[in-house]
């Protein structure tokens, strides 16, 4: 298939997932909760995880239609994590719109997230009983690992000695786990053999890591309108991204001192950087400009790009055991596409 | 069996559940998260929902051991709701200890709650595959209904026209749903026939409503040390309890005006009552004393007691279709015991 054909198929699968998600958002009889769920599930996005479920199922010999509920369920789980993560990260904007706790309030964000987990499981468990327990187990392990990844991420905020291996472990859980679970669930629904199942999971894990590295990179190099949120947010939030941790390894002198102050943790940082992002827009811009310039000088943007390439290669190689199919090709195409994306 | 024998058996089941919960709290590799989970699951409590799973299973002909994981899973789900509800309700104390967001912070409470849902499902899905999908569905519907109930409860805070039927619908979801799910899950694990299953669910729903009414009553009449939290909390928080809603029906003149100000909602109440509980301890005591005196004068404490008796009778009658067994007797004993409890 041509790139154009893959793109058309991706769009058609995404439209299918969006229609299913729109139906899910209608359930529940509390008006506030229903509106918040509709807002969350109607926020667009790539629907990547849902489409991975479908492609995983197809590449094991199953049908897209048979995986649609599970695909929507995985997307719902992903959206639940976004809502709660946005609360924990104090994020004000997501996909160009106010986050749920800003648009409504903390309680709505908390409860809408909670009910989305329930709606996710309900959707996952719809239909027959055959193999549903295994599917539900994979989904559950994805949920637990995401929480563990988020806990690590939060703990990094309070530490100034985070290492790159720790970072990779964290993003493996926070982003890799659900992509791996999505492909595993798809494989299970397609009655994949153990070798195929393992290959799909491994592909998902590597893809997730490459995807998160690309996310870290885009925070600095993307166009604000493409990204749907302000550029440099990770810098202001002092997130322990790949860029920051790698730059700490590759800088000395004044640049290193600046970055060390940046990693000082939210609460115990010395005078130059207050515990929160600077109040004035000018000071925020200055902070982002300085950090970005250091990243460039230290060559860590290029390091990120080659790390992304290497991890994508690992993902592609993981696909080898899969029998040849159009869906296998599309998974490979998708991996390439994701790491060249601009949003 | 004698009451004493039931009590001994309850204690022994509770110890069994507690041991299982202690094991669950060891999972996860983020230290903060693990400690918070251990704190939450180690907080004691009646373990009522877990024991209902076991008794439901036994009364359908199954074994306690075969229901233990599911029992622990239901208890974990209950504890998840407590942690998030305490955030939403700004509760500072639970079972005589600081709540999780007070002891740690909001993020820990949010994330520990989230991971508990995962741990709950993981525990529920352990063991064989037979009938697990049905069990997981019942668990999921319980989760969704609790969220809907909590959403209604929160929406009541912003309204001054809540009716008693609305209140009963809310507590049916917030408290009744999980008790019904607990008994249904037990029944499913014991391979209950449809009639037995329906009887168990109905018993749980009524029991949950009676239980919540008793909770509302205890907020006013309990001993502070028995309750494990301050007396009159519902009054300070202006919760739309049975007592308050019933008293609004049964009062006139000055008493009615006082209560209407109390129901004015958190944000739009007139001068006498600020949006939050009064700052001074003396003012808080005065508020509780006045409201309690009105409740007594209006006879709503007695109304609550007879409503609890009636609902308990409905629960007991629901048990009729169950085949005779020691566990059926114990369910009846438990229903009586719960509505005469002091904490």
Contacts between the chains, C-beta under 8 A, distances in Angstrom:
chain1	res1	chain2	res2	distance
A	28	B	144	7.2
A	28	B	147	7.9
A	28	B	148	5.7
A	28	B	151	7.9
A	29	B	148	6.2
A	30	B	148	5.3
A	30	B	151	3.6
A	30	B	152	5.6
A	30	B	155	6.6
A	31	B	155	7.8
A	32	B	151	6.0
A	32	B	154	7.7
A	32	B	155	6.1
A	33	B	147	7.0
A	33	B	148	6.7
A	33	B	151	4.3
A	84	B	110	5.7
A	84	B	111	7.5
A	84	B	114	6.2
A	87	B	106	7.7
A	87	B	107	7.9
A	87	B	110	6.3
A	88	B	106	7.8
A	88	B	107	4.6
A	88	B	110	6.2
A	88	B	111	7.0
A	106	B	87	7.7
A	106	B	88	7.9
A	107	B	87	7.9
A	107	B	88	4.6
A	107	B	154	5.7
A	110	B	84	5.7
A	110	B	87	6.3
A	110	B	88	6.2
A	110	B	110	6.7
A	111	B	84	7.5
A	111	B	88	7.0
A	111	B	147	5.8
A	111	B	150	6.0
A	111	B	151	5.6
A	111	B	154	7.3
A	113	B	114	7.6
A	114	B	84	6.2
A	114	B	113	7.6
A	114	B	117	7.7
A	114	B	143	7.8
A	114	B	147	5.0
A	115	B	144	6.0
A	115	B	147	3.8
A	115	B	148	7.1
A	115	B	151	7.6
A	117	B	114	7.7
A	117	B	117	5.6
A	117	B	143	7.0
A	118	B	140	5.6
A	118	B	141	7.9
A	118	B	143	4.1
A	118	B	144	3.7
A	118	B	147	6.2
A	119	B	144	6.7
A	121	B	121	7.2
A	121	B	136	6.8
A	121	B	139	8.0
A	121	B	140	4.2
A	121	B	143	7.3
A	122	B	137	7.5
A	122	B	140	5.1
A	122	B	141	7.3
A	122	B	144	6.5
A	125	B	133	5.8
A	125	B	136	5.6
A	125	B	137	5.2
A	125	B	140	6.4
A	129	B	133	4.3
A	129	B	134	7.3
A	132	B	132	7.3
A	132	B	133	4.0
A	132	B	136	7.4
A	133	B	125	5.8
A	133	B	129	4.3
A	133	B	132	4.0
A	133	B	133	6.2
A	133	B	136	7.4
A	134	B	129	7.3
A	136	B	121	6.9
A	136	B	125	5.6
A	136	B	132	7.4
A	136	B	133	7.4
A	136	B	136	5.4
A	137	B	122	7.5
A	137	B	125	5.2
A	139	B	121	8.0
A	140	B	118	5.6
A	140	B	121	4.2
A	140	B	122	5.1
A	140	B	125	6.4
A	141	B	118	7.9
A	141	B	122	7.3
A	143	B	114	7.7
A	143	B	117	7.0
A	143	B	118	4.1
A	143	B	121	7.3
A	144	B	27	8.0
A	144	B	28	7.1
A	144	B	115	6.0
A	144	B	118	3.7
A	144	B	119	6.7
A	144	B	122	6.5
A	147	B	28	7.8
A	147	B	33	7.0
A	147	B	111	5.8
A	147	B	114	5.1
A	147	B	115	3.8
A	147	B	118	6.2
A	148	B	28	5.6
A	148	B	29	6.2
A	148	B	30	5.3
A	148	B	33	6.7
A	148	B	115	7.1
A	150	B	111	5.9
A	151	B	28	7.8
A	151	B	30	3.6
A	151	B	32	6.0
A	151	B	33	4.3
A	151	B	111	5.7
A	151	B	115	7.6
A	152	B	30	5.6
A	154	B	32	7.7
A	154	B	107	5.7
A	154	B	111	7.2
A	155	B	30	6.5
A	155	B	31	7.7
A	155	B	32	6.1
